[in-house]
Amino acid sequence: MRLKYFLFLLCLIPIALNAQSPYQLSWKKESSLLGLGLVTLAGGYYLESQTDPLSFEEISELNPNDINSFDREAIYNYSVAASDASDVLVVSAHLLPALFLANKKSKSEFGKIFVLYSETILTTTGFTKLTKRSTRRTRPFVYNNLASNDRKEEKGARYSFFSGHTSLTTANYFFAAKVFSDYFPDSKLKPYIWTTAVVVPALTGYLRVKGGKHYYTDVMTGFAVGALIGYMVPQLHRSDKERSLSLQPYHNGLTLRWAISK
């Protein structure tokens, strides 16, 4: 009698066991993305080993007029406080994925999210490092008398293009905003999250220019690269099909239904 009563309640209140996910992983796709990141990263380290720092003579021969007029203003900036603040923003941006542990739905798929995040950061870091070591653009502070000669003669003084702080911060924030939008498409927080995803990386770029570390074109390029990778890695993993498991009434009993739809 109790069993019939229980089945009757189930017939009145169908139970849906949601097993759908916005993302799908595959060995082919993951190996390709991780391989791309590793190859670019290795290439960047190799070029770094082939790079010599600027000599005192080379620094003294630098001419500000060789810098395009759009970027030239940056050579007059030199702020240690602004540079330190940009360090805080890029480091804190790497903590964003941990926020998905706070929700039951995204927490259950955190392993999948972490794989996508690893691909995003590895690809962004690799491409950024490879480009920096290939172009060897002199940083703005090298032209500034406020900077010490010791800093000007470091290898890092030749890695201006493009801004790694900006690309990594943007990749982190766009990745977080994209993943949040895919898991919670109806959330009213989406406009605020995407606004934050634009404002914080833009502020990071501004601080890098203010600190004398980068030109405007450096941070603009870094923003574009980070935004593209941060958005596209999750997008490339979007599920083509939705799956759901449900328990439904059927004649005198129940049936377990596994549905797959486009």
Order of alpha helices (4+ residues) and beta strands (2+ residues): alpha-beta-alpha-alpha-alpha-alpha-alpha-alpha-alpha-alpha-alpha-beta-beta
